[in-house]
């Protein structure tokens, strides 16, 4: 499973701290940040089990950051 989150994490140091905290709790998760993206993306992969979104969101919010799941939106254009 892959989940993508929108955050307000701006600095690499902050991202490293969050990544370390998540890895300590979920060592099998692959965690990556794209701070250059306008949504300051946190991307987490786990192919062994379902991601625990509630715990991830809670962990990031406890560090004082905003986080929300980015949903896949498909735009349908009528021509």
Buried (B, 14 or more C-beta within 10 A) or exposed (E): EEBBBBBEBEEEEBBEEBBEBBEEEBEEBEBEBEBEEEBBBBBBBBEEEEBBBEEBBEBBEEEEBEBEEBEEEEEEEEE
